């Protein structure tokens, strides 16, 4: 369950992950690389970024992270994503917890937002 300020409890499985608007994606082999802005605010990038340094930090996702990222489309709920990933994880016990933990970490790091479900 998630708690939102001013709201009641929200079931994590009913939330919809939405990619951050400033996140760029590219492929490197069979894995996705996310380009994350170094600063949350554009003015910080302009004034604090040393010349010649990239405005983005790159993070290469491994196989499972890539599978999760491909299903984050702003339409599917966390529950739907978990169901669609079952074949990818070959029925591995506890994969659901791994996926939800991964999504929560992505939210904490500002890579995605978890929006209220339908």
Secondary structure, DSSP 8 states (H G I E B T S, - for coil): -EE-TTS-EE-GGG-EEEE-TT-EEEEETTEEEEEEESSSSHHHHHHHS-TTS-SEEEEE--HHHHHHHHH-SSSSBHHHHHHHHTTTTTT-TTHHHHHHHHHHHHHHTTSEEEE---
